[in-house]
Amino acid sequence: RDLHSFPTRRSSDLVSAITMVAVVWVFIASQLRAAMPLVSSVRAASAVALVLAAGCATAAAWDLHTRPQHGWGLVVLRFTTVTGTIALIAGLLGLLAGSGHALEFLAVATTLLWLAATCWHIGAIGAEE
């Protein structure tokens, strides 16, 4: 790994972690019926969570999906593609149908995507040294 990619990778890891926590927070606040405009309804919470999840997925899995992968990298690539698709569909269902279960699927799928991409990054760093 060259020196120029190091700070960028760390920054995107931080962004993905913060947005993943924010998605989970939005889900919990929605379930607790928090009196905040951005999570006051399942549809509003789904819209916010969908935007945050897209940011998390992009930050977490960008380099995974833009570099050739082999072995476990290919498995993680496919897993993040599937979980990202599930998150997208769940977010759209939550937005359109106002489904709390869809919002829950969005939060879980985003967390799994983030966890898989983060584990891959940790393994990739160890393999590069």
N, C-alpha and C positions, 0 to 999 in steps of 0.2 A: 504494500500500500504506500503510495507516495505521500509526502508531507502535505500537499495541498488538499487531499481528500479527507485527511484526519479531522480537522475542525468541522468540516461540513457534515461528516458522518455523525459526530458527536452532537451537533446542533439538531440534526434530523431525528436522532434518537431521543433527545430531550423534547422536541416538538411532538413526536409520536406518543411519548409517555404522558405528556400533559394533556393532549387531546383525548387519549384513551381514558384517563381519569375523569376528564370533563364529560365524556359520553356516559360513563357509569354514574357520575353525579347527577346528570340530567335525568337519567332513568329513575334513580332513587328519589329525587325531588318530585318527579312526576307521580310516583307511587305514593308519596307522602302528601300529595296534593298541596304542595308548597304554594304560597300566595305570591308567586313571582310571575310576571307576564310571559317570560320565555318558556315557562314550563307549566302554565296554568291549565293547559289542556293536553291531552295525549297527542293531538295533531300538532300543536305548537312545539311540544317537547320532541316529537318525532322529526320535525323540520330542523330544529337545533341540533339534535343528535346526529341526523343524517349529514349535515354539513361538517360537524366535528369528526364523524367517522370517516368521511372522505379525506379530511386532512390527516387523520391518523394513518389511514391505509396508504396514502401517498407518501407520507414521511417514513413510515415503517418499512414499506416494501419496494420503494422506488428502485434502489440499486439491485435488489433481488430480481426484479422484473426487467431490468435494462442490461444485465450482463448475462452471458451464456452460463448455464448451470449444468452441473453433472452430479450424479449420485444423490446425496441427501439434499443438495441445493435444489435439484429438480423436484423432489418430493415436497419440500417446503414451498417452492414456487407454486405447485399445483394446489397445495393446501391453502395457501393464502389467496389464490384465485377463487377457490370454492367458497371460503369463508367471506371474502370480499363480496362475492355475488350474493350470498345469503344475506349479508348485512344490507346490501343495496335493496334487495327485494323486500326485506323486512322493514327497512326505513320507508320505502314507498308505500307499503301496506299500512304502516302506522300513520303516515301522512294522509293517505286517501281514505282509509276506513276508520281511523281513530282507534286502532287496536293497541291496547296495552301489552298484549302478548307479542305483537310484532315489534314494539319498542324494546321489549325484553330480549327478543332474538337479536335485534340490532346491537344491543349492548354486549351480549354474550359473544356474538360473532366477531365484533370489533376487538374485544378483549383477546379472543383466541388468535385472531390475525396478528395482533400486536405481539402477543407472547411468542408465536411461531417465528415471526420476523426477527424479534429481539434475540431469541435463542440462536437463530441462524447467524446473526451478526456476531454474537459472542464466539460461536464456533469458527466463523470466518476469520475473526481477528486472531484467534489462536493458531489457525492453520497458516496464516500469513507470516507469522513470526518465526 
